[in-house]
Amino acid sequence: MMKMLVHKLRVERSVSAFHYLTVDAYLSAVPFYEKNGFLHLTKKDEDEHTRLMYFDMMEIAE
């Protein structure tokens, strides 16, 4: 899914209708999202079961 979004934003620039992609990631999935360029939204959820993360889609659209 990430590869499809990256492709659409690079090739079909007019399809982007959002700036940020956000996820509420389970702790086991955090490394996957980090590997794909997602950043943590806050440190307040460090001890929770999930972490809020975001990716700036405009970084890949350039």
PDBQT receptor file of N, H, CA, C and O in Angstrom, charges set to zero:
ATOM      1  N   MET A   1       0.824  -1.178   0.000  1.00  0.00    +0.000 N 
ATOM      2  CA  MET A   1       0.000   0.000   0.000  1.00  0.00    +0.000 C 
ATOM      3  C   MET A   1       0.882   1.260   0.000  1.00  0.00    +0.000 C 
ATOM      4  O   MET A   1       0.592   2.230  -0.700  1.00  0.00    +0.000 OA
ATOM      5  N   MET A   2       1.954   1.230   0.790  1.00  0.00    +0.000 N 
ATOM      6  H   MET A   2       2.190   0.442   1.359  1.00  0.00    +0.000 HD
ATOM      7  CA  MET A   2       2.865   2.386   0.814  1.00  0.00    +0.000 C 
ATOM      8  C   MET A   2       3.466   2.629  -0.564  1.00  0.00    +0.000 C 
ATOM      9  O   MET A   2       3.565   3.772  -1.009  1.00  0.00    +0.000 OA
ATOM     10  N   LYS A   3       3.864   1.561  -1.234  1.00  0.00    +0.000 N 
ATOM     11  H   LYS A   3       3.783   0.632  -0.873  1.00  0.00    +0.000 HD
ATOM     12  CA  LYS A   3       4.463   1.711  -2.567  1.00  0.00    +0.000 C 
ATOM     13  C   LYS A   3       3.456   2.307  -3.550  1.00  0.00    +0.000 C 
ATOM     14  O   LYS A   3       3.821   3.130  -4.390  1.00  0.00    +0.000 OA
ATOM     15  N   MET A   4       2.185   1.894  -3.449  1.00  0.00    +0.000 N 
ATOM     16  H   MET A   4       1.888   1.226  -2.767  1.00  0.00    +0.000 HD
ATOM     17  CA  MET A   4       1.157   2.431  -4.331  1.00  0.00    +0.000 C 
ATOM     18  C   MET A   4       0.956   3.926  -4.077  1.00  0.00    +0.000 C 
ATOM     19  O   MET A   4       0.844   4.705  -5.024  1.00  0.00    +0.000 OA
ATOM     20  N   LEU A   5       0.910   4.331  -2.810  1.00  0.00    +0.000 N 
ATOM     21  H   LEU A   5       1.001   3.698  -2.040  1.00  0.00    +0.000 HD
ATOM     22  CA  LEU A   5       0.740   5.745  -2.484  1.00  0.00    +0.000 C 
ATOM     23  C   LEU A   5       1.918   6.573  -2.987  1.00  0.00    +0.000 C 
ATOM     24  O   LEU A   5       1.731   7.654  -3.545  1.00  0.00    +0.000 OA
ATOM     25  N   VAL A   6       3.120   6.068  -2.789  1.00  0.00    +0.000 N 
ATOM     26  H   VAL A   6       3.272   5.190  -2.336  1.00  0.00    +0.000 HD
ATOM     27  CA  VAL A   6       4.313   6.774  -3.268  1.00  0.00    +0.000 C 
ATOM     28  C   VAL A   6       4.262   6.925  -4.781  1.00  0.00    +0.000 C 
ATOM     29  O   VAL A   6       4.536   8.002  -5.311  1.00  0.00    +0.000 OA
ATOM     30  N   HIS A   7       3.915   5.856  -5.471  1.00  0.00    +0.000 N 
ATOM     31  H   HIS A   7       3.692   4.982  -5.041  1.00  0.00    +0.000 HD
ATOM     32  CA  HIS A   7       3.828   5.898  -6.935  1.00  0.00    +0.000 C 
ATOM     33  C   HIS A   7       2.794   6.929  -7.392  1.00  0.00    +0.000 C 
ATOM     34  O   HIS A   7       3.074   7.747  -8.268  1.00  0.00    +0.000 OA
ATOM     35  N   LYS A   8       1.621   6.887  -6.808  1.00  0.00    +0.000 N 
ATOM     36  H   LYS A   8       1.394   6.222  -6.096  1.00  0.00    +0.000 HD
ATOM     37  CA  LYS A   8       0.563   7.824  -7.209  1.00  0.00    +0.000 C 
ATOM     38  C   LYS A   8       0.991   9.266  -6.993  1.00  0.00    +0.000 C 
ATOM     39  O   LYS A   8       0.721  10.126  -7.832  1.00  0.00    +0.000 OA
ATOM     40  N   LEU A   9       1.650   9.537  -5.884  1.00  0.00    +0.000 N 
ATOM     41  H   LEU A   9       1.869   8.838  -5.202  1.00  0.00    +0.000 HD
ATOM     42  CA  LEU A   9       2.058  10.912  -5.606  1.00  0.00    +0.000 C 
ATOM     43  C   LEU A   9       3.191  11.375  -6.515  1.00  0.00    +0.000 C 
ATOM     44  O   LEU A   9       3.274  12.557  -6.849  1.00  0.00    +0.000 OA
ATOM     45  N   ARG A  10       4.057  10.460  -6.915  1.00  0.00    +0.000 N 
ATOM     46  H   ARG A  10       3.989   9.500  -6.644  1.00  0.00    +0.000 HD
ATOM     47  CA  ARG A  10       5.164  10.842  -7.795  1.00  0.00    +0.000 C 
ATOM     48  C   ARG A  10       4.731  10.962  -9.245  1.00  0.00    +0.000 C 
ATOM     49  O   ARG A  10       5.158  11.876  -9.950  1.00  0.00    +0.000 OA
ATOM     50  N   VAL A  11       3.891  10.047  -9.691  1.00  0.00    +0.000 N 
ATOM     51  H   VAL A  11       3.544   9.304  -9.118  1.00  0.00    +0.000 HD
ATOM     52  CA  VAL A  11       3.516   9.994 -11.112  1.00  0.00    +0.000 C 
ATOM     53  C   VAL A  11       2.253  10.794 -11.395  1.00  0.00    +0.000 C 
ATOM     54  O   VAL A  11       2.175  11.499 -12.401  1.00  0.00    +0.000 OA
ATOM     55  N   GLU A  12       1.271  10.689 -10.518  1.00  0.00    +0.000 N 
ATOM     56  H   GLU A  12       1.334  10.116  -9.701  1.00  0.00    +0.000 HD
ATOM     57  CA  GLU A  12      -0.015  11.353 -10.727  1.00  0.00    +0.000 C 
ATOM     58  C   GLU A  12      -0.205  12.416  -9.661  1.00  0.00    +0.000 C 
ATOM     59  O   GLU A  12      -1.040  12.254  -8.770  1.00  0.00    +0.000 OA
ATOM     60  N   ARG A  13       0.544  13.484  -9.735  1.00  0.00    +0.000 N 
ATOM     61  H   ARG A  13       1.222  13.615 -10.459  1.00  0.00    +0.000 HD
ATOM     62  CA  ARG A  13       0.550  14.506  -8.692  1.00  0.00    +0.000 C 
ATOM     63  C   ARG A  13      -0.829  15.091  -8.399  1.00  0.00    +0.000 C 
ATOM     64  O   ARG A  13      -1.067  15.565  -7.288  1.00  0.00    +0.000 OA
ATOM     65  N   SER A  14      -1.724  15.069  -9.353  1.00  0.00    +0.000 N 
ATOM     66  H   SER A  14      -1.530  14.685 -10.255  1.00  0.00    +0.000 HD
ATOM     67  CA  SER A  14      -3.035  15.677  -9.143  1.00  0.00    +0.000 C 
ATOM     68  C   SER A  14      -3.942  14.841  -8.248  1.00  0.00    +0.000 C 
ATOM     69  O   SER A  14      -5.009  15.315  -7.860  1.00  0.00    +0.000 OA
ATOM     70  N   VAL A  15      -3.551  13.600  -7.904  1.00  0.00    +0.000 N 
ATOM     71  H   VAL A  15      -2.684  13.214  -8.220  1.00  0.00    +0.000 HD
ATOM     72  CA  VAL A  15      -4.417  12.750  -7.094  1.00  0.00    +0.000 C 
ATOM     73  C   VAL A  15      -4.286  13.019  -5.595  1.00  0.00    +0.000 C 
ATOM     74  O   VAL A  15      -5.121  12.561  -4.815  1.00  0.00    +0.000 OA
ATOM     75  N   SER A  16      -3.258  13.749  -5.184  1.00  0.00    +0.000 N 
ATOM     76  H   SER A  16      -2.579  14.121  -5.817  1.00  0.00    +0.000 HD
ATOM     77  CA  SER A  16      -3.053  13.965  -3.749  1.00  0.00    +0.000 C 
ATOM     78  C   SER A  16      -4.124  14.889  -3.177  1.00  0.00    +0.000 C 
ATOM     79  O   SER A  16      -4.273  16.033  -3.607  1.00  0.00    +0.000 OA
ATOM     80  N   ALA A  17      -4.853  14.378  -2.217  1.00  0.00    +0.000 N 
ATOM     81  H   ALA A  17      -4.732  13.448  -1.868  1.00  0.00    +0.000 HD
ATOM     82  CA  ALA A  17      -5.879  15.171  -1.559  1.00  0.00    +0.000 C 
ATOM     83  C   ALA A  17      -5.589  15.275  -0.068  1.00  0.00    +0.000 C 
ATOM     84  O   ALA A  17      -6.440  15.716   0.705  1.00  0.00    +0.000 OA
ATOM     85  N   PHE A  18      -4.379  14.865   0.339  1.00  0.00    +0.000 N 
ATOM     86  H   PHE A  18      -3.688  14.506  -0.289  1.00  0.00    +0.000 HD
ATOM     87  CA  PHE A  18      -4.025  14.916   1.748  1.00  0.00    +0.000 C 
ATOM     88  C   PHE A  18      -2.551  15.238   1.892  1.00  0.00    +0.000 C 
ATOM     89  O   PHE A  18      -1.755  14.984   0.988  1.00  0.00    +0.000 OA
ATOM     90  N   HIS A  19      -2.203  15.790   3.017  1.00  0.00    +0.000 N 
ATOM     91  H   HIS A  19      -2.850  15.996   3.752  1.00  0.00    +0.000 HD
ATOM     92  CA  HIS A  19      -0.823  16.185   3.271  1.00  0.00    +0.000 C 
ATOM     93  C   HIS A  19      -0.131  15.190   4.201  1.00  0.00    +0.000 C 
ATOM     94  O   HIS A  19       1.031  14.847   3.988  1.00  0.00    +0.000 OA
ATOM     95  N   TYR A  20      -0.830  14.733   5.218  1.00  0.00    +0.000 N 
ATOM     96  H   TYR A  20      -1.774  15.012   5.391  1.00  0.00    +0.000 HD
ATOM     97  CA  TYR A  20      -0.241  13.805   6.183  1.00  0.00    +0.000 C 
ATOM     98  C   TYR A  20      -1.012  12.494   6.218  1.00  0.00    +0.000 C 
ATOM     99  O   TYR A  20      -2.239  12.471   6.116  1.00  0.00    +0.000 OA
ATOM    100  N   LEU A  21      -0.275  11.418   6.363  1.00  0.00    +0.000 N 
ATOM    101  H   LEU A  21       0.721  11.437   6.446  1.00  0.00    +0.000 HD
ATOM    102  CA  LEU A  21      -0.852  10.103   6.576  1.00  0.00    +0.000 C 
ATOM    103  C   LEU A  21      -0.574   9.772   8.040  1.00  0.00    +0.000 C 
ATOM    104  O   LEU A  21       0.580   9.799   8.467  1.00  0.00    +0.000 OA
ATOM    105  N   THR A  22      -1.607   9.463   8.812  1.00  0.00    +0.000 N 
ATOM    106  H   THR A  22      -2.545   9.441   8.465  1.00  0.00    +0.000 HD
ATOM    107  CA  THR A  22      -1.427   9.166  10.228  1.00  0.00    +0.000 C 
ATOM    108  C   THR A  22      -1.871   7.741  10.527  1.00  0.00    +0.000 C 
ATOM    109  O   THR A  22      -2.774   7.202   9.886  1.00  0.00    +0.000 OA
ATOM    110  N   VAL A  23      -1.217   7.150  11.511  1.00  0.00    +0.000 N 
ATOM    111  H   VAL A  23      -0.484   7.588  12.031  1.00  0.00    +0.000 HD
ATOM    112  CA  VAL A  23      -1.573   5.800  11.946  1.00  0.00    +0.000 C 
ATOM    113  C   VAL A  23      -1.530   5.737  13.464  1.00  0.00    +0.000 C 
ATOM    114  O   VAL A  23      -0.802   6.493  14.107  1.00  0.00    +0.000 OA
ATOM    115  N   ASP A  24      -2.306   4.842  14.021  1.00  0.00    +0.000 N 
ATOM    116  H   ASP A  24      -2.897   4.228  13.499  1.00  0.00    +0.000 HD
ATOM    117  CA  ASP A  24      -2.253   4.510  15.428  1.00  0.00    +0.000 C 
ATOM    118  C   ASP A  24      -1.638   3.111  15.470  1.00  0.00    +0.000 C 
ATOM    119  O   ASP A  24      -2.348   2.105  15.455  1.00  0.00    +0.000 OA
ATOM    120  N   ALA A  25      -0.314   3.064  15.523  1.00  0.00    +0.000 N 
ATOM    121  H   ALA A  25       0.263   3.881  15.535  1.00  0.00    +0.000 HD
ATOM    122  CA  ALA A  25       0.424   1.822  15.304  1.00  0.00    +0.000 C 
ATOM    123  C   ALA A  25       0.544   0.986  16.568  1.00  0.00    +0.000 C 
ATOM    124  O   ALA A  25       0.889   1.492  17.636  1.00  0.00    +0.000 OA
ATOM    125  N   TYR A  26       0.253  -0.310  16.428  1.00  0.00    +0.000 N 
ATOM    126  H   TYR A  26      -0.027  -0.721  15.560  1.00  0.00    +0.000 HD
ATOM    127  CA  TYR A  26       0.562  -1.234  17.513  1.00  0.00    +0.000 C 
ATOM    128  C   TYR A  26       2.071  -1.233  17.719  1.00  0.00    +0.000 C 
ATOM    129  O   TYR A  26       2.823  -1.035  16.765  1.00  0.00    +0.000 OA
ATOM    130  N   LEU A  27       2.517  -1.450  18.938  1.00  0.00    +0.000 N 
ATOM    131  H   LEU A  27       1.905  -1.612  19.713  1.00  0.00    +0.000 HD
ATOM    132  CA  LEU A  27       3.950  -1.392  19.244  1.00  0.00    +0.000 C 
ATOM    133  C   LEU A  27       4.765  -2.341  18.375  1.00  0.00    +0.000 C 
ATOM    134  O   LEU A  27       5.897  -2.026  18.006  1.00  0.00    +0.000 OA
ATOM    135  N   SER A  28       4.208  -3.487  18.049  1.00  0.00    +0.000 N 
ATOM    136  H   SER A  28       3.289  -3.743  18.349  1.00  0.00    +0.000 HD
ATOM    137  CA  SER A  28       4.927  -4.443  17.207  1.00  0.00    +0.000 C 
ATOM    138  C   SER A  28       5.098  -3.939  15.772  1.00  0.00    +0.000 C 
ATOM    139  O   SER A  28       5.979  -4.412  15.054  1.00  0.00    +0.000 OA
ATOM    140  N   ALA A  29       4.266  -2.987  15.349  1.00  0.00    +0.000 N 
ATOM    141  H   ALA A  29       3.551  -2.603  15.932  1.00  0.00    +0.000 HD
ATOM    142  CA  ALA A  29       4.342  -2.450  13.986  1.00  0.00    +0.000 C 
ATOM    143  C   ALA A  29       5.158  -1.169  13.893  1.00  0.00    +0.000 C 
ATOM    144  O   ALA A  29       5.440  -0.699  12.791  1.00  0.00    +0.000 OA
ATOM    145  N   VAL A  30       5.544  -0.595  15.030  1.00  0.00    +0.000 N 
ATOM    146  H   VAL A  30       5.316  -0.976  15.925  1.00  0.00    +0.000 HD
ATOM    147  CA  VAL A  30       6.291   0.666  15.027  1.00  0.00    +0.000 C 
ATOM    148  C   VAL A  30       7.563   0.573  14.179  1.00  0.00    +0.000 C 
ATOM    149  O   VAL A  30       7.819   1.498  13.408  1.00  0.00    +0.000 OA
ATOM    150  N   PRO A  31       8.377  -0.490  14.274  1.00  0.00    +0.000 N 
ATOM    151  CA  PRO A  31       9.581  -0.561  13.432  1.00  0.00    +0.000 C 
ATOM    152  C   PRO A  31       9.275  -0.513  11.927  1.00  0.00    +0.000 C 
ATOM    153  O   PRO A  31      10.027   0.081  11.155  1.00  0.00    +0.000 OA
ATOM    154  N   PHE A  32       8.176  -1.136  11.524  1.00  0.00    +0.000 N 
ATOM    155  H   PHE A  32       7.565  -1.618  12.151  1.00  0.00    +0.000 HD
ATOM    156  CA  PHE A  32       7.771  -1.087  10.112  1.00  0.00    +0.000 C 
ATOM    157  C   PHE A  32       7.521   0.350   9.684  1.00  0.00    +0.000 C 
ATOM    158  O   PHE A  32       8.024   0.792   8.651  1.00  0.00    +0.000 OA
ATOM    159  N   TYR A  33       6.747   1.077  10.475  1.00  0.00    +0.000 N 
ATOM    160  H   TYR A  33       6.338   0.718  11.314  1.00  0.00    +0.000 HD
ATOM    161  CA  TYR A  33       6.423   2.454  10.122  1.00  0.00    +0.000 C 
ATOM    162  C   TYR A  33       7.666   3.344  10.166  1.00  0.00    +0.000 C 
ATOM    163  O   TYR A  33       7.837   4.209   9.307  1.00  0.00    +0.000 OA
ATOM    164  N   GLU A  34       8.531   3.139  11.155  1.00  0.00    +0.000 N 
ATOM    165  H   GLU A  34       8.392   2.436  11.853  1.00  0.00    +0.000 HD
ATOM    166  CA  GLU A  34       9.769   3.916  11.225  1.00  0.00    +0.000 C 
ATOM    167  C   GLU A  34      10.629   3.664   9.985  1.00  0.00    +0.000 C 
ATOM    168  O   GLU A  34      11.214   4.592   9.427  1.00  0.00    +0.000 OA
ATOM    169  N   LYS A  35      10.697   2.402   9.563  1.00  0.00    +0.000 N 
ATOM    170  H   LYS A  35      10.222   1.648  10.016  1.00  0.00    +0.000 HD
ATOM    171  CA  LYS A  35      11.473   2.041   8.374  1.00  0.00    +0.000 C 
ATOM    172  C   LYS A  35      10.918   2.733   7.125  1.00  0.00    +0.000 C 
ATOM    173  O   LYS A  35      11.658   2.999   6.177  1.00  0.00    +0.000 OA
ATOM    174  N   ASN A  36       9.631   3.017   7.128  1.00  0.00    +0.000 N 
ATOM    175  H   ASN A  36       9.030   2.801   7.898  1.00  0.00    +0.000 HD
ATOM    176  CA  ASN A  36       8.989   3.664   5.990  1.00  0.00    +0.000 C 
ATOM    177  C   ASN A  36       8.878   5.178   6.153  1.00  0.00    +0.000 C 
ATOM    178  O   ASN A  36       8.132   5.830   5.421  1.00  0.00    +0.000 OA
ATOM    179  N   GLY A  37       9.611   5.732   7.101  1.00  0.00    +0.000 N 
ATOM    180  H   GLY A  37      10.216   5.203   7.695  1.00  0.00    +0.000 HD
ATOM    181  CA  GLY A  37       9.701   7.177   7.224  1.00  0.00    +0.000 C 
ATOM    182  C   GLY A  37       8.688   7.851   8.122  1.00  0.00    +0.000 C 
ATOM    183  O   GLY A  37       8.636   9.080   8.174  1.00  0.00    +0.000 OA
ATOM    184  N   PHE A  38       7.881   7.078   8.831  1.00  0.00    +0.000 N 
ATOM    185  H   PHE A  38       7.924   6.080   8.789  1.00  0.00    +0.000 HD
ATOM    186  CA  PHE A  38       6.913   7.667   9.749  1.00  0.00    +0.000 C 
ATOM    187  C   PHE A  38       7.639   8.206  10.982  1.00  0.00    +0.000 C 
ATOM    188  O   PHE A  38       8.658   7.659  11.403  1.00  0.00    +0.000 OA
ATOM    189  N   LEU A  39       7.106   9.277  11.547  1.00  0.00    +0.000 N 
ATOM    190  H   LEU A  39       6.278   9.721  11.204  1.00  0.00    +0.000 HD
ATOM    191  CA  LEU A  39       7.646   9.884  12.756  1.00  0.00    +0.000 C 
ATOM    192  C   LEU A  39       6.598   9.813  13.860  1.00  0.00    +0.000 C 
ATOM    193  O   LEU A  39       5.398   9.733  13.596  1.00  0.00    +0.000 OA
ATOM    194  N   HIS A  40       7.074   9.843  15.095  1.00  0.00    +0.000 N 
ATOM    195  H   HIS A  40       8.049   9.908  15.309  1.00  0.00    +0.000 HD
ATOM    196  CA  HIS A  40       6.157   9.830  16.232  1.00  0.00    +0.000 C 
ATOM    197  C   HIS A  40       5.525  11.205  16.390  1.00  0.00    +0.000 C 
ATOM    198  O   HIS A  40       6.207  12.226  16.302  1.00  0.00    +0.000 OA
ATOM    199  N   LEU A  41       4.250  11.224  16.617  1.00  0.00    +0.000 N 
ATOM    200  H   LEU A  41       3.695  10.395  16.689  1.00  0.00    +0.000 HD
ATOM    201  CA  LEU A  41       3.514  12.470  16.768  1.00  0.00    +0.000 C 
ATOM    202  C   LEU A  41       3.743  13.098  18.140  1.00  0.00    +0.000 C 
ATOM    203  O   LEU A  41       3.787  14.321  18.271  1.00  0.00    +0.000 OA
ATOM    204  N   THR A  42       3.889  12.261  19.150  1.00  0.00    +0.000 N 
ATOM    205  H   THR A  42       3.854  11.268  19.044  1.00  0.00    +0.000 HD
ATOM    206  CA  THR A  42       4.054  12.747  20.517  1.00  0.00    +0.000 C 
ATOM    207  C   THR A  42       4.835  11.734  21.341  1.00  0.00    +0.000 C 
ATOM    208  O   THR A  42       4.915  10.559  20.981  1.00  0.00    +0.000 OA
ATOM    209  N   LYS A  43       5.405  12.189  22.436  1.00  0.00    +0.000 N 
ATOM    210  H   LYS A  43       5.340  13.143  22.728  1.00  0.00    +0.000 HD
ATOM    211  CA  LYS A  43       6.076  11.278  23.368  1.00  0.00    +0.000 C 
ATOM    212  C   LYS A  43       5.132  10.839  24.481  1.00  0.00    +0.000 C 
ATOM    213  O   LYS A  43       5.463   9.951  25.267  1.00  0.00    +0.000 OA
ATOM    214  N   LYS A  44       3.966  11.456  24.545  1.00  0.00    +0.000 N 
ATOM    215  H   LYS A  44       3.697  12.176  23.906  1.00  0.00    +0.000 HD
ATOM    216  CA  LYS A  44       3.009  11.166  25.615  1.00  0.00    +0.000 C 
ATOM    217  C   LYS A  44       2.501   9.727  25.589  1.00  0.00    +0.000 C 
ATOM    218  O   LYS A  44       2.045   9.216  26.612  1.00  0.00    +0.000 OA
ATOM    219  N   ASP A  45       2.573   9.068  24.431  1.00  0.00    +0.000 N 
ATOM    220  H   ASP A  45       2.944   9.483  23.600  1.00  0.00    +0.000 HD
ATOM    221  CA  ASP A  45       2.036   7.708  24.316  1.00  0.00    +0.000 C 
ATOM    222  C   ASP A  45       3.129   6.630  24.357  1.00  0.00    +0.000 C 
ATOM    223  O   ASP A  45       2.890   5.494  23.949  1.00  0.00    +0.000 OA
ATOM    224  N   GLU A  46       4.314   6.977  24.843  1.00  0.00    +0.000 N 
ATOM    225  H   GLU A  46       4.509   7.901  25.175  1.00  0.00    +0.000 HD
ATOM    226  CA  GLU A  46       5.423   6.009  24.883  1.00  0.00    +0.000 C 
ATOM    227  C   GLU A  46       5.105   4.771  25.716  1.00  0.00    +0.000 C 
ATOM    228  O   GLU A  46       5.610   3.689  25.415  1.00  0.00    +0.000 OA
ATOM    229  N   ASP A  47       4.298   4.897  26.731  1.00  0.00    +0.000 N 
ATOM    230  H   ASP A  47       3.887   5.775  26.976  1.00  0.00    +0.000 HD
ATOM    231  CA  ASP A  47       3.968   3.769  27.595  1.00  0.00    +0.000 C 
ATOM    232  C   ASP A  47       2.590   3.175  27.301  1.00  0.00    +0.000 C 
ATOM    233  O   ASP A  47       2.039   2.440  28.120  1.00  0.00    +0.000 OA
ATOM    234  N   GLU A  48       2.045   3.492  26.146  1.00  0.00    +0.000 N 
ATOM    235  H   GLU A  48       2.493   4.090  25.481  1.00  0.00    +0.000 HD
ATOM    236  CA  GLU A  48       0.718   2.995  25.761  1.00  0.00    +0.000 C 
ATOM    237  C   GLU A  48       0.849   1.722  24.908  1.00  0.00    +0.000 C 
ATOM    238  O   GLU A  48       1.957   1.258  24.641  1.00  0.00    +0.000 OA
ATOM    239  N   HIS A  49      -0.287   1.171  24.488  1.00  0.00    +0.000 N 
ATOM    240  H   HIS A  49      -1.187   1.549  24.705  1.00  0.00    +0.000 HD
ATOM    241  CA  HIS A  49      -0.306  -0.040  23.659  1.00  0.00    +0.000 C 
ATOM    242  C   HIS A  49      -0.106   0.282  22.179  1.00  0.00    +0.000 C 
ATOM    243  O   HIS A  49       0.254  -0.584  21.381  1.00  0.00    +0.000 OA
ATOM    244  N   THR A  50      -0.347   1.537  21.833  1.00  0.00    +0.000 N 
ATOM    245  H   THR A  50      -0.640   2.241  22.481  1.00  0.00    +0.000 HD
ATOM    246  CA  THR A  50      -0.169   1.979  20.453  1.00  0.00    +0.000 C 
ATOM    247  C   THR A  50       0.563   3.318  20.459  1.00  0.00    +0.000 C 
ATOM    248  O   THR A  50       0.614   4.010  21.476  1.00  0.00    +0.000 OA
ATOM    249  N   ARG A  51       1.134   3.671  19.293  1.00  0.00    +0.000 N 
ATOM    250  H   ARG A  51       1.092   3.109  18.467  1.00  0.00    +0.000 HD
ATOM    251  CA  ARG A  51       1.816   4.951  19.158  1.00  0.00    +0.000 C 
ATOM    252  C   ARG A  51       1.224   5.706  17.979  1.00  0.00    +0.000 C 
ATOM    253  O   ARG A  51       1.010   5.130  16.912  1.00  0.00    +0.000 OA
ATOM    254  N   LEU A  52       0.959   6.988  18.168  1.00  0.00    +0.000 N 
ATOM    255  H   LEU A  52       1.133   7.456  19.035  1.00  0.00    +0.000 HD
ATOM    256  CA  LEU A  52       0.497   7.833  17.073  1.00  0.00    +0.000 C 
ATOM    257  C   LEU A  52       1.699   8.218  16.229  1.00  0.00    +0.000 C 
ATOM    258  O   LEU A  52       2.704   8.704  16.747  1.00  0.00    +0.000 OA
ATOM    259  N   MET A  53       1.588   7.996  14.922  1.00  0.00    +0.000 N 
ATOM    260  H   MET A  53       0.772   7.601  14.501  1.00  0.00    +0.000 HD
ATOM    261  CA  MET A  53       2.692   8.294  14.006  1.00  0.00    +0.000 C 
ATOM    262  C   MET A  53       2.147   8.981  12.775  1.00  0.00    +0.000 C 
ATOM    263  O   MET A  53       0.968   8.851  12.449  1.00  0.00    +0.000 OA
ATOM    264  N   TYR A  54       3.017   9.720  12.087  1.00  0.00    +0.000 N 
ATOM    265  H   TYR A  54       3.976   9.826  12.352  1.00  0.00    +0.000 HD
ATOM    266  CA  TYR A  54       2.590  10.414  10.881  1.00  0.00    +0.000 C 
ATOM    267  C   TYR A  54       3.684  10.382   9.828  1.00  0.00    +0.000 C 
ATOM    268  O   TYR A  54       4.862  10.189  10.130  1.00  0.00    +0.000 OA
ATOM    269  N   PHE A  55       3.268  10.574   8.595  1.00  0.00    +0.000 N 
ATOM    270  H   PHE A  55       2.311  10.731   8.350  1.00  0.00    +0.000 HD
ATOM    271  CA  PHE A  55       4.183  10.672   7.461  1.00  0.00    +0.000 C 
ATOM    272  C   PHE A  55       3.760  11.857   6.615  1.00  0.00    +0.000 C 
ATOM    273  O   PHE A  55       2.589  11.982   6.257  1.00  0.00    +0.000 OA
ATOM    274  N   ASP A  56       4.704  12.728   6.294  1.00  0.00    +0.000 N 
ATOM    275  H   ASP A  56       5.656  12.627   6.585  1.00  0.00    +0.000 HD
ATOM    276  CA  ASP A  56       4.424  13.904   5.462  1.00  0.00    +0.000 C 
ATOM    277  C   ASP A  56       4.491  13.482   3.996  1.00  0.00    +0.000 C 
ATOM    278  O   ASP A  56       5.577  13.287   3.451  1.00  0.00    +0.000 OA
ATOM    279  N   MET A  57       3.329  13.341   3.361  1.00  0.00    +0.000 N 
ATOM    280  H   MET A  57       2.446  13.499   3.804  1.00  0.00    +0.000 HD
ATOM    281  CA  MET A  57       3.259  12.861   1.974  1.00  0.00    +0.000 C 
ATOM    282  C   MET A  57       3.903  13.829   0.986  1.00  0.00    +0.000 C 
ATOM    283  O   MET A  57       4.301  13.426  -0.106  1.00  0.00    +0.000 OA
ATOM    284  N   MET A  58       4.006  15.091   1.358  1.00  0.00    +0.000 N 
ATOM    285  H   MET A  58       3.683  15.419   2.246  1.00  0.00    +0.000 HD
ATOM    286  CA  MET A  58       4.599  16.066   0.453  1.00  0.00    +0.000 C 
ATOM    287  C   MET A  58       6.099  15.854   0.299  1.00  0.00    +0.000 C 
ATOM    288  O   MET A  58       6.688  16.341  -0.666  1.00  0.00    +0.000 OA
ATOM    289  N   GLU A  59       6.727  15.142   1.224  1.00  0.00    +0.000 N 
ATOM    290  H   GLU A  59       6.248  14.747   2.008  1.00  0.00    +0.000 HD
ATOM    291  CA  GLU A  59       8.158  14.846   1.100  1.00  0.00    +0.000 C 
ATOM    292  C   GLU A  59       8.442  13.962  -0.091  1.00  0.00    +0.000 C 
ATOM    293  O   GLU A  59       9.501  14.082  -0.706  1.00  0.00    +0.000 OA
ATOM    294  N   ILE A  60       7.520  13.073  -0.433  1.00  0.00    +0.000 N 
ATOM    295  H   ILE A  60       6.659  12.975   0.067  1.00  0.00    +0.000 HD
ATOM    296  CA  ILE A  60       7.750  12.182  -1.563  1.00  0.00    +0.000 C 
ATOM    297  C   ILE A  60       7.159  12.700  -2.857  1.00  0.00    +0.000 C 
ATOM    298  O   ILE A  60       7.439  12.158  -3.926  1.00  0.00    +0.000 OA
ATOM    299  N   ALA A  61       6.358  13.726  -2.779  1.00  0.00    +0.000 N 
ATOM    300  H   ALA A  61       6.131  14.167  -1.910  1.00  0.00    +0.000 HD
ATOM    301  CA  ALA A  61       5.715  14.263  -3.971  1.00  0.00    +0.000 C 
ATOM    302  C   ALA A  61       6.654  15.166  -4.766  1.00  0.00    +0.000 C 
ATOM    303  O   ALA A  61       6.375  15.482  -5.922  1.00  0.00    +0.000 OA
ATOM    304  N   GLU A  62       7.746  15.577  -4.167  1.00  0.00    +0.000 N 
ATOM    305  H   GLU A  62       7.973  15.320  -3.228  1.00  0.00    +0.000 HD
ATOM    306  CA  GLU A  62       8.667  16.491  -4.853  1.00  0.00    +0.000 C 
ATOM    307  C   GLU A  62       9.543  15.772  -5.828  1.00  0.00    +0.000 C 
ATOM    308  O   GLU A  62      10.375  16.396  -6.488  1.00  0.00    +0.000 OA
TER     309      GLU A  62
